[in-house]
């Protein structure tokens, strides 16, 4: 008596995986054959990789679900508005030298003011009125400071007091005709400050 083994491929519908199945029978003296039960043995997937354990599949499913939650969270976040004022000109007596207090100097100011996007339609009360910003700058420049750095700090504090919804501000001040011998060009200072918005 001998035992013969035949192998054949079985492809599962929809799964895309290929399995080997063994079919064996015993050949005796009679004409009948006794067929042994088939035992499918998964070897390789159609992509050439072994089937992944169910634990790995559950981990990947959890990661995918977490990714969907993150995307949903980002989708409902509000945006931001940046109100910009560029190239504002002021004539003022700011400077270290006494002569600058007498003759004055010309300054150029640029601002970036960032606020949260309000819910619903945007009205003037929900944003920053740049007319009011310009008036506040005029008041600050009416005084005298020796350093542009101090001037930037005063502007930032004043704007935050006037606009409590302000998230951050970026200020750039250029002195167009500095009191420097044989100098061509301008000098300036940039300043950024973040705030905690007030309700």
MIDOSE-1310 file (N, C-alpha, C; in nm, 2 decimals, decimal comma, always signed):
residues 199
xxxx	+0,09/-0,12/+0,00/+0,00/+0,00/+0,00/+0,09/+0,12/+0,00; +0,05/+0,22/-0,08/+0,13/+0,35/-0,08/+0,04/+0,46/-0,07; +0,10/+0,57/-0,04/+0,02/+0,69/-0,01/+0,06/+0,80/-0,11; -0,03/+0,85/-0,19/+0,00/+0,96/-0,28/-0,06/+1,09/-0,24
xxxx	+0,01/+1,20/-0,26/-0,03/+1,33/-0,22/-0,04/+1,42/-0,34; -0,15/+1,49/-0,35/-0,17/+1,58/-0,46/-0,20/+1,72/-0,40; -0,14/+1,82/-0,46/-0,16/+1,95/-0,41/-0,23/+2,03/-0,52; -0,32/+2,12/-0,48/-0,38/+2,21/-0,58/-0,40/+2,34/-0,52
xxxx	-0,42/+2,44/-0,60/-0,44/+2,58/-0,55/-0,58/+2,61/-0,54; -0,62/+2,68/-0,43/-0,75/+2,73/-0,41/-0,75/+2,88/-0,39; -0,82/+2,95/-0,47/-0,82/+3,10/-0,46/-0,95/+3,14/-0,40; -0,95/+3,21/-0,28/-1,07/+3,25/-0,22/-1,13/+3,37/-0,29
xxxx	-1,26/+3,38/-0,31/-1,32/+3,49/-0,38/-1,32/+3,61/-0,29; -1,27/+3,73/-0,34/-1,28/+3,86/-0,27/-1,16/+3,88/-0,18; -1,09/+3,77/-0,13/-0,99/+3,79/-0,04/-0,85/+3,82/-0,10; -0,83/+3,78/-0,22/-0,71/+3,81/-0,29/-0,59/+3,72/-0,24
xxxx	-0,62/+3,61/-0,17/-0,52/+3,53/-0,11/-0,52/+3,39/-0,17; -0,40/+3,33/-0,18/-0,39/+3,20/-0,24/-0,35/+3,10/-0,13; -0,41/+2,99/-0,12/-0,39/+2,89/-0,03/-0,35/+2,76/-0,10; -0,27/+2,67/-0,03/-0,24/+2,54/-0,08/-0,33/+2,44/+0,00
xxxx	-0,39/+2,35/-0,07/-0,47/+2,25/+0,00/-0,41/+2,11/-0,04; -0,40/+2,02/+0,05/-0,35/+1,89/+0,03/-0,46/+1,79/+0,02; -0,45/+1,70/-0,08/-0,55/+1,60/-0,10/-0,48/+1,46/-0,11; -0,50/+1,38/-0,02/-0,43/+1,25/-0,02/-0,53/+1,14/-0,01
xxxx	-0,49/+1,03/-0,07/-0,57/+0,91/-0,06/-0,48/+0,78/-0,06; -0,54/+0,68/-0,01/-0,47/+0,55/-0,01/-0,51/+0,46/-0,12; -0,41/+0,40/-0,19/-0,44/+0,32/-0,30/-0,42/+0,17/-0,25; -0,53/+0,10/-0,25/-0,52/-0,04/-0,21/-0,54/-0,14/-0,32
xxxx	-0,57/-0,26/-0,29/-0,58/-0,36/-0,39/-0,71/-0,34/-0,47; -0,81/-0,28/-0,41/-0,94/-0,26/-0,48/-0,94/-0,14/-0,57; -1,05/-0,13/-0,64/-1,05/-0,02/-0,74/-1,09/+0,11/-0,67; -1,15/+0,11/-0,55/-1,19/+0,23/-0,48/-1,07/+0,30/-0,41
xxxx	-1,09/+0,42/-0,39/-0,99/+0,51/-0,32/-1,05/+0,57/-0,19; -0,97/+0,57/-0,09/-1,02/+0,63/+0,04/-0,96/+0,77/+0,05; -1,04/+0,87/+0,04/-0,99/+1,01/+0,04/-0,98/+1,07/+0,18; -0,86/+1,13/+0,21/-0,84/+1,19/+0,34/-0,90/+1,33/+0,34
xxxx	-0,94/+1,38/+0,46/-0,99/+1,51/+0,47/-0,89/+1,62/+0,43; -0,94/+1,72/+0,36/-0,85/+1,83/+0,32/-0,82/+1,93/+0,43; -0,70/+1,97/+0,44/-0,66/+2,07/+0,54/-0,60/+2,19/+0,48; -0,67/+2,30/+0,45/-0,61/+2,42/+0,39/-0,50/+2,48/+0,48
xxxx	-0,39/+2,51/+0,41/-0,27/+2,57/+0,49/-0,23/+2,70/+0,42; -0,26/+2,81/+0,48/-0,23/+2,94/+0,42/-0,08/+2,96/+0,42; -0,02/+2,99/+0,30/+0,12/+3,01/+0,29/+0,15/+3,16/+0,26; +0,12/+3,20/+0,14/+0,15/+3,33/+0,10/+0,03/+3,40/+0,04
xxxx	+0,02/+3,53/+0,07/-0,09/+3,61/+0,00/-0,05/+3,64/-0,14; -0,14/+3,70/-0,21/-0,11/+3,73/-0,35/-0,01/+3,83/-0,37; +0,02/+3,92/-0,26/+0,12/+4,02/-0,27/+0,26/+3,96/-0,22; +0,26/+3,83/-0,19/+0,39/+3,77/-0,15/+0,42/+3,78/-0,01
xxxx	+0,33/+3,82/+0,08/+0,36/+3,83/+0,22/+0,27/+3,74/+0,30; +0,31/+3,70/+0,41/+0,23/+3,61/+0,49/+0,11/+3,68/+0,55; +0,00/+3,61/+0,57/-0,12/+3,68/+0,63/-0,08/+3,74/+0,77; -0,13/+3,86/+0,79/-0,10/+3,92/+0,92/-0,19/+3,88/+1,03
xxxx	-0,13/+3,86/+1,15/-0,22/+3,82/+1,26/-0,33/+3,92/+1,28; -0,44/+3,87/+1,35/-0,55/+3,95/+1,37/-0,52/+4,07/+1,47; -0,42/+4,05/+1,56/-0,38/+4,15/+1,65/-0,32/+4,27/+1,58; -0,24/+4,24/+1,47/-0,19/+4,35/+1,39/-0,30/+4,43/+1,32
xxxx	-0,39/+4,35/+1,26/-0,50/+4,41/+1,19/-0,58/+4,50/+1,29; -0,60/+4,46/+1,41/-0,68/+4,54/+1,50/-0,60/+4,67/+1,54; -0,47/+4,66/+1,55/-0,39/+4,78/+1,58/-0,40/+4,88/+1,46; -0,39/+4,82/+1,34/-0,39/+4,91/+1,22/-0,53/+4,98/+1,21
xxxx	-0,64/+4,90/+1,24/-0,77/+4,96/+1,24/-0,78/+5,07/+1,34; -0,72/+5,05/+1,46/-0,72/+5,15/+1,56/-0,65/+5,28/+1,52; -0,54/+5,26/+1,45/-0,46/+5,38/+1,40/-0,55/+5,45/+1,30; -0,61/+5,38/+1,21/-0,69/+5,44/+1,10/-0,81/+5,52/+1,17
xxxx	-0,87/+5,46/+1,27/-0,98/+5,53/+1,34/-0,93/+5,65/+1,41; -0,81/+5,65/+1,47/-0,76/+5,76/+1,53/-0,73/+5,87/+1,43; -0,68/+5,83/+1,31/-0,65/+5,93/+1,21/-0,78/+6,00/+1,16; -0,89/+5,93/+1,15/-1,02/+5,99/+1,11/-1,06/+6,08/+1,22
xxxx	-1,04/+6,05/+1,35/-1,08/+6,15/+1,45/-1,00/+6,27/+1,44; -0,87/+6,26/+1,41/-0,79/+6,38/+1,41/-0,83/+6,47/+1,29; -0,86/+6,41/+1,18/-0,90/+6,48/+1,06/-1,04/+6,55/+1,09; -1,13/+6,49/+1,16/-1,25/+6,55/+1,19/-1,23/+6,67/+1,29
xxxx	-1,14/+6,65/+1,38/-1,11/+6,76/+1,47/-1,06/+6,88/+1,40; -0,96/+6,86/+1,31/-0,90/+6,97/+1,24/-1,01/+7,04/+1,15; -1,10/+6,97/+1,10/-1,20/+7,02/+1,01/-1,29/+7,12/+1,07; -1,31/+7,11/+1,20/-1,40/+7,20/+1,27/-1,33/+7,32/+1,34
xxxx	-1,20/+7,33/+1,33/-1,12/+7,44/+1,39/-1,14/+7,56/+1,31; -1,15/+7,68/+1,38/-1,17/+7,81/+1,31/-1,04/+7,85/+1,25; -1,04/+7,94/+1,16/-0,92/+8,00/+1,10/-0,88/+8,13/+1,17; -0,79/+8,20/+1,11/-0,74/+8,32/+1,16/-0,74/+8,43/+1,06
xxxx	-0,76/+8,56/+1,10/-0,75/+8,67/+1,02/-0,63/+8,75/+1,06; -0,56/+8,80/+0,96/-0,44/+8,89/+0,98/-0,47/+9,03/+0,92; -0,48/+9,12/+1,00/-0,51/+9,26/+0,96/-0,37/+9,33/+0,94; -0,35/+9,39/+0,82/-0,22/+9,44/+0,78/-0,23/+9,59/+0,75
xxxx	-0,14/+9,66/+0,81/-0,12/+9,80/+0,78/+0,03/+9,82/+0,74; +0,05/+9,87/+0,62/+0,19/+9,88/+0,56/+0,22/+10,02/+0,52; +0,35/+10,06/+0,55/+0,40/+10,18/+0,51/+0,34/+10,31/+0,56; +0,29/+10,30/+0,69/+0,24/+10,42/+0,75/+0,35/+10,52/+0,79
xxxx	+0,33/+10,65/+0,75/+0,44/+10,75/+0,77/+0,41/+10,84/+0,89; +0,50/+10,86/+0,98/+0,49/+10,95/+1,09/+0,62/+11,03/+1,10; +0,60/+11,16/+1,14/+0,71/+11,25/+1,16/+0,71/+11,27/+1,31; +0,83/+11,24/+1,38/+0,83/+11,24/+1,53/+0,97/+11,27/+1,57
xxxx	+0,99/+11,31/+1,70/+1,12/+11,34/+1,76/+1,19/+11,23/+1,82; +1,17/+11,10/+1,78/+1,23/+10,99/+1,85/+1,37/+10,98/+1,81; +1,46/+10,94/+1,91/+1,60/+10,92/+1,88/+1,68/+10,95/+2,00; +1,81/+10,90/+2,00/+1,90/+10,91/+2,11/+1,96/+11,05/+2,12
xxxx	+1,99/+11,11/+2,01/+2,06/+11,24/+2,01/+1,96/+11,35/+2,03; +2,02/+11,46/+2,10/+1,93/+11,57/+2,13/+1,89/+11,64/+2,00; +1,97/+11,64/+1,90/+1,94/+11,71/+1,78/+1,81/+11,65/+1,71; +1,79/+11,52/+1,73/+1,68/+11,45/+1,67/+1,55/+11,50/+1,74
xxxx	+1,56/+11,54/+1,87/+1,44/+11,59/+1,93/+1,40/+11,73/+1,88; +1,50/+11,80/+1,83/+1,48/+11,93/+1,77/+1,43/+11,93/+1,63; +1,50/+11,85/+1,55/+1,46/+11,84/+1,41/+1,36/+11,74/+1,37; +1,35/+11,64/+1,45/+1,25/+11,53/+1,42/+1,30/+11,43/+1,31
xxxx	+1,23/+11,33/+1,29/+1,27/+11,23/+1,19/+1,14/+11,17/+1,13; +1,16/+11,11/+1,01/+1,05/+11,04/+0,95/+1,06/+10,89/+0,97; +0,94/+10,83/+1,01/+0,94/+10,69/+1,04/+0,83/+10,62/+0,95; +0,86/+10,50/+0,92/+0,77/+10,41/+0,85/+0,73/+10,29/+0,93
xxxx	+0,60/+10,26/+0,95/+0,55/+10,16/+1,04/+0,47/+10,06/+0,96; +0,49/+9,93/+0,98/+0,41/+9,82/+0,93/+0,36/+9,73/+1,04; +0,24/+9,69/+1,03/+0,18/+9,61/+1,14/+0,11/+9,48/+1,08; +0,12/+9,37/+1,16/+0,04/+9,25/+1,13/-0,03/+9,22/+1,26
xxxx	-0,16/+9,22/+1,26/-0,24/+9,19/+1,38/-0,33/+9,06/+1,35; -0,31/+8,96/+1,43/-0,38/+8,83/+1,40/-0,49/+8,81/+1,51; -0,61/+8,77/+1,46/-0,72/+8,74/+1,55/-0,78/+8,61/+1,50; -0,86/+8,55/+1,59/-0,94/+8,43/+1,56/-1,06/+8,46/+1,47
xxxx	-1,09/+8,37/+1,38/-1,21/+8,38/+1,30/-1,33/+8,37/+1,39; -1,42/+8,46/+1,39/-1,54/+8,45/+1,47/-1,64/+8,35/+1,41; -1,73/+8,30/+1,49/-1,83/+8,21/+1,44/-1,94/+8,30/+1,37; -1,99/+8,25/+1,26/-2,09/+8,32/+1,19/-2,04/+8,44/+1,10
xxxx	-2,12/+8,52/+1,05/-2,08/+8,63/+0,96/-1,99/+8,73/+1,04; -1,90/+8,79/+0,97/-1,80/+8,88/+1,04/-1,85/+9,02/+1,03; -1,86/+9,09/+1,14/-1,89/+9,23/+1,15/-1,78/+9,31/+1,19; -1,79/+9,44/+1,19/-1,68/+9,53/+1,23/-1,64/+9,51/+1,37
xxxx	-1,74/+9,48/+1,46/-1,71/+9,45/+1,60/-1,63/+9,32/+1,62; -1,63/+9,23/+1,52/-1,56/+9,11/+1,54/-1,42/+9,11/+1,49; -1,38/+9,22/+1,43/-1,24/+9,23/+1,37/-1,17/+9,35/+1,43; -1,06/+9,39/+1,37/-0,99/+9,50/+1,42/-1,00/+9,62/+1,32
xxxx	-1,05/+9,73/+1,37/-1,07/+9,85/+1,28/-0,94/+9,92/+1,26; -0,89/+9,91/+1,13/-0,75/+9,97/+1,11/-0,76/+10,12/+1,12; -0,87/+10,18/+1,11/-0,88/+10,33/+1,14/-0,85/+10,36/+1,28; -0,90/+10,28/+1,37/-0,87/+10,29/+1,52/-0,72/+10,26/+1,55
xxxx	-0,67/+10,16/+1,47/-0,52/+10,13/+1,49/-0,44/+10,25/+1,45; -0,47/+10,32/+1,34/-0,39/+10,43/+1,30/-0,40/+10,55/+1,40; -0,52/+10,57/+1,45/-0,53/+10,67/+1,55/-0,45/+10,64/+1,68; -0,44/+10,52/+1,72/-0,36/+10,48/+1,83/-0,22/+10,50/+1,81
xxxx	-0,17/+10,47/+1,68/-0,03/+10,49/+1,65/+0,00/+10,64/+1,65; -0,08/+10,72/+1,60/-0,06/+10,87/+1,61/-0,04/+10,91/+1,75; -0,12/+10,86/+1,84/-0,10/+10,90/+1,98/+0,03/+10,86/+2,04; +0,08/+10,73/+2,01/+0,20/+10,69/+2,06/+0,32/+10,77/+2,00
xxxx	+0,31/+10,80/+1,87/+0,42/+10,87/+1,81/+0,43/+11,02/+1,85; +0,32/+11,06/+1,91/+0,32/+11,20/+1,95/+0,42/+11,23/+2,07; +0,45/+11,12/+2,14/+0,55/+11,14/+2,25/+0,69/+11,13/+2,19; +0,79/+11,10/+2,28/+0,93/+11,09/+2,24/+0,99/+10,97/+2,31
xxxx	+1,06/+10,89/+2,24/+1,13/+10,78/+2,29/+1,27/+10,77/+2,23; +1,37/+10,74/+2,31/+1,51/+10,73/+2,25/+1,53/+10,61/+2,16; +1,47/+10,50/+2,20/+1,49/+10,38/+2,13/+1,36/+10,33/+2,06; +1,38/+10,28/+1,94/+1,27/+10,22/+1,86/+1,22/+10,09/+1,93
xxxx	+1,30/+10,02/+2,00/+1,26/+9,90/+2,07/+1,15/+9,94/+2,18; +1,17/+10,05/+2,25/+1,07/+10,09/+2,35/+0,94/+10,14/+2,28; +0,96/+10,20/+2,17/+0,84/+10,24/+2,09/+0,76/+10,12/+2,04; +0,82/+10,02/+2,00/+0,75/+9,89/+1,96/+0,67/+9,83/+2,08
xxxx	+0,74/+9,83/+2,19/+0,67/+9,77/+2,31/+0,55/+9,85/+2,35; +0,56/+9,98/+2,34/+0,44/+10,07/+2,38/+0,33/+10,05/+2,28; +0,36/+10,03/+2,15/+0,26/+10,01/+2,05/+0,19/+9,88/+2,08; +0,26/+9,77/+2,11/+0,20/+9,64/+2,13/+0,11/+9,64/+2,25
xxxx	+0,15/+9,71/+2,36/+0,06/+9,71/+2,48/-0,06/+9,79/+2,45; -0,05/+9,90/+2,38/-0,16/+9,99/+2,35/-0,27/+9,92/+2,26; -0,22/+9,84/+2,16/-0,31/+9,77/+2,07/-0,38/+9,66/+2,15; -0,31/+9,59/+2,24/-0,37/+9,48/+2,31/-0,48/+9,53/+2,40
xxxx	-0,46/+9,65/+2,46/-0,56/+9,71/+2,54/-0,68/+9,75/+2,46; -0,66/+9,80/+2,34/-0,78/+9,84/+2,26/-0,85/+9,73/+2,20; -0,78/+9,62/+2,17/-0,83/+9,50/+2,10/-0,80/+9,37/+2,18; -0,89/+9,34/+2,28/-0,86/+9,23/+2,37/-0,86/+9,09/+2,30
xxxx	-0,92/+9,09/+2,18/-0,93/+8,96/+2,10/-0,80/+8,93/+2,02; -0,70/+9,02/+2,04/-0,57/+9,01/+1,96/-0,49/+8,89/+2,01; -0,45/+8,81/+1,91/-0,37/+8,69/+1,94/-0,22/+8,72/+1,94; -0,18/+8,79/+1,84/-0,04/+8,84/+1,84/-0,02/+8,95/+1,74
xxxx	+0,09/+9,02/+1,76/+0,11/+9,14/+1,68/+0,26/+9,14/+1,63; +0,28/+9,18/+1,51/+0,42/+9,20/+1,46/+0,43/+9,34/+1,41; +0,53/+9,41/+1,46/+0,55/+9,55/+1,44/+0,69/+9,57/+1,37; +0,70/+9,65/+1,27/+0,82/+9,69/+1,21/+0,83/+9,84/+1,19
xxxx	+0,93/+9,90/+1,25/+0,95/+10,05/+1,24/+1,08/+10,08/+1,17; +1,08/+10,16/+1,08/+1,20/+10,20/+1,01/+1,22/+10,35/+1,02; +1,34/+10,39/+1,06/+1,38/+10,53/+1,06/+1,44/+10,57/+0,93; +1,38/+10,65/+0,85/+1,42/+10,67/+0,71/+1,54/+10,76/+0,69
xxxx	+1,56/+10,86/+0,79/+1,67/+10,95/+0,78/+1,75/+10,95/+0,91; +1,82/+10,84/+0,94/+1,89/+10,84/+1,07/+2,00/+10,94/+1,07; +2,04/+10,98/+1,20/+2,14/+11,08/+1,21/+2,28/+11,01/+1,22; +2,32/+10,97/+1,10/+2,45/+10,90/+1,08/+2,52/+10,96/+0,97
xxxx	+2,64/+11,00/+0,99/+2,72/+11,07/+0,89/+2,76/+10,97/+0,77; +2,74/+11,02/+0,65/+2,78/+10,95/+0,53/+2,70/+10,82/+0,52; +2,58/+10,82/+0,56/+2,50/+10,70/+0,57/+2,39/+10,71/+0,46; +2,37/+10,60/+0,38/+2,26/+10,59/+0,29/+2,18/+10,47/+0,32
xxxx	+2,05/+10,49/+0,33/+1,96/+10,38/+0,36/+1,87/+10,41/+0,48; +1,82/+10,31/+0,55/+1,74/+10,33/+0,66/+1,78/+10,22/+0,77; +1,73/+10,25/+0,89/+1,75/+10,15/+1,00/+1,61/+10,12/+1,06; +1,60/+10,01/+1,13/+1,47/+9,97/+1,18/+1,48/+9,86/+1,28
xxxx	+1,36/+9,83/+1,34/+1,35/+9,73/+1,44/+1,22/+9,66/+1,41; +1,22/+9,53/+1,43/+1,10/+9,44/+1,42/+1,07/+9,38/+1,56; +0,94/+9,37/+1,59/+0,91/+9,32/+1,72/+0,78/+9,23/+1,71; +0,78/+9,12/+1,78/+0,66/+9,03/+1,78/+0,62/+9,00/+1,92
xxxx	+0,49/+8,99/+1,94/+0,45/+8,96/+2,08/+0,31/+8,88/+2,07; +0,30/+8,78/+2,14/+0,18/+8,70/+2,15/+0,10/+8,73/+2,28; -0,04/+8,72/+2,27/-0,12/+8,75/+2,38/-0,22/+8,64/+2,40; -0,28/+8,63/+2,52/-0,39/+8,55/+2,55/-0,52/+8,62/+2,53
xxx	-0,60/+8,59/+2,43/-0,72/+8,66/+2,40/-0,81/+8,67/+2,52; -0,87/+8,79/+2,54/-0,97/+8,81/+2,65/-1,11/+8,80/+2,59; -1,20/+8,74/+2,67/-1,34/+8,72/+2,61/-1,41/+8,86/+2,60
